[in-house]
Amino acid sequence: MDRTESTWARNAPARYGGVEAGGTKFVCAIGDASLTLLERVEFPTGGPDETLDRTIDFFRSRSGNGGLAALGVGSFGPVDPRPDSPAWGYITTTPKPGWRHTDFAGRLRRALGVPVGFDTDTNAAALGEGTLGAAQGLHTFVYLTIGTGVGGGALVGGKRVHGLLHPEMGHMKLPRAEGDDFEGACPFHGDCLEGMVSGPALHARAGGPPNRLPPDHEIWTHVTHYLAAALVNITCVLSPQRIILGGGVMHQRHLFPRIRRRAQHLLAGYLQSPEIIAHPETFIVPPGLGDNAGVVGSLALARLAAEQAASRAQKHSAERTI
Amino acid sequence: MDRTESTWARNAPARYGGVEAGGTKFVCAIGDASLTLLERVEFPTGGPDETLDRTIDFFRSRSGNGGLAALGVGSFGPVDPRPDSPAWGYITTTPKPGWRHTDFAGRLRRALGVPVGFDTDTNAAALGEGTLGAAQGLHTFVYLTIGTGVGGGALVGGKRVHGLLHPEMGHMKLPRAEGDDFEGACPFHGDCLEGMVSGPALHARAGGPPNRLPPDHEIWTHVTHYLAAALVNITCVLSPQRIILGGGVMHQRHLFPRIRRRAQHLLAGYLQSPEIIAHPETFIVPPGLGDNAGVVGSLALARLAAEQAASRAQKHSAERTI
């Protein structure tokens, strides 16, 4: 702790706060202007009051030295990330006890008095990978996480995707793997992508922790099929320059080459792009930031919020001068 | 003809040319500054030399009266629509005889001496619907056409989607409809979306023209399933504010309410958006421009190309003044 605090003191002027808000744990972090992590704490997600108070306390206790320039939040959902919506910054219809219709971003903004950037956890992770990770220099790419749930975030033309709501890539409909009779574990859809390959789905399939299964187990063949089919569909819909696969299930690194081969097989040479045909290892990749994609992304959201606030202030000041 | 030519003469200053380039026919059109169609001709698609010469002749013969400000092309593909690519404006790996690696946009630009906007036929149709059709005022939406082939275009955050290549929504992988044993008609993938619901697929299923089948025929139940599953996947990946379904197969208007219900059934209440839950007739809609979406979109591409050229010229002139 001594080391990070001294690092922090040397970088006083522009400091950003980031919150990676997951259904099971919260990560709060402080970063400098280049989004280098200076401090990071984790605690379990409880009810909204308790958890948001703890988050606010953390950032208040670290705000002495010039304060935070802004805060970024990448949250579990569903959320409302649309800047022009009256429910912007809310967690909306989540089944998570107590969290339904929680004004997440607004509460932090009022308590801390700084601009707040807000998005889904996966859009934040995609932004993190685009800023400092495996998608640097790209404008159109996807970050898909396969863990307790399955979710995807995307940047298209350099902007995070927000439409009617936000991407929910985990719930795509896919053709069944040959010989797979698992009914699926999604409480809404049964055998959607998440229902077939999430951590809990694999636990149910295996009758225990899936990380003990050998790489040649049939379950991994099925997982390979569903993930490859999902990547094919993502590619058909938004033609990403790269797809990043993160989350606990993808710690099984043997899946990467198999998913690439299966996706090529399913595409059957239809998309004649060198990245797909000759170099799929550049198209389907692990995160450059490992498990820090989300927290770095939340710091990047903070930096964007600070820049937008500065730009608004400048415009306002110019208007007053005239 | 007299009438359109006199209309044209009254609107001399800003006239745009548009080409909707299909695999079976070309549509060439002239529009005014508000993209009103002033003239429109169609001819069958032949080899590239013959067809592009005819296109060039049409626009040259109409260029006497002040000339065209710009030309827009929405083309069958695959194409390269990425502005920073050396192959920009090319038709690339099409199986269509003679058209492989044709410098479509470049040839028109050299022959006519005007700025050329270029994109896929479906991105152009999406742009047309966003400009004057069923997606006006929206920033994130999809246009899917179901005809000889199945293809989709999209705007996300107000910009047409170009990533690694361009969307190819017709080739998504979907779960089979119950009781459907049709092997699929896509030469690459068999039972992808296009393989199950394109015009030729329906012809093969029905053993004749599908438009003679009664609305309660089982084939329409299968078509409903695949299209609804495709729309669910599109919604999961990019969360469009609206999806427009066009093309010859969608002239079967009885499909619209059935597809909406089936999509709701497949989503199972997971996406709690009023547009999906309560008003799916505002979410899944026919084109506002009917079969003119593509040609209006090509005129909109021309207008964008003219605006970009003007903005570049202004910047260049400002730099010279300094």
Interface residues (C-beta under 8 A of the other chain):
Chain A: P78 T92 T93 H139 T140 F141 G152 A154 V156 G157 K159 V161 H162 G163 L164 L165 H166 P167 E168 M169 G170 H171 M172 K173 L174 P175 R176 F188 H189 D191 A229 V232 N233 I234 T235 C236 V237 L238 S239 P240 Q241 L266 L267 A268 G269 Y270 L271 Q272 S273 E275 I276 F283
Chain B: P78 T92 T93 H139 T140 F141 G152 A154 V156 G157 K159 V161 H162 G163 L164 L165 H166 P167 E168 M169 G170 H171 M172 K173 L174 P175 R176 F188 H189 D191 A229 V232 N233 I234 T235 C236 V237 L238 S239 P240 Q241 R242 L266 L267 A268 G269 Y270 L271 Q272 S273 E275 I276 F283
